[in-house]
Amino acid sequence: MDKPEYISIPRTGTKCPHSGLSRSGIYNLIRPTKANGYKAVVASRPVLLPGKRRGRRMVVYRSLMDYLEKGVVPVERLNLRRQWAEFRASRRPEAPALLAISLREVDDLPDDAVLPA
């Protein structure tokens, strides 16, 4: 199967046949949001056909596949980030000593790291 240069964003309620992502999932990758540091992580291009007033946004296929190949976070890492957020929210006495650790530093921890209970 030939790989397309661009793919369209799936209709509401359907998944992308190339990536398995939903419409909102793809929009979260192509639009600058707080979650992605106000920088789109997947390239996209607007397309306007001659004689039309409204265009369409097309996703660069290779950019999406590159992101999915290298940008997928292992479940263990997501759990560690969740544990860290819960730990920060708990306001335990030992929390101030660890509040200096940022989520970026949590991402740099080894995969077998465990936060204090």
ABEGO torsion letter per residue (X at the ends): XBBBABBBBBBBGBBBAAAGBBAAAAAAAABBBAAAGGBBABBBBBBBBBGBABBBBBBBAAAAAAAAAAABBBAAAAAAAAAAAAAAAAGBAAAAAAAABBAAAAAABBAABBBBX
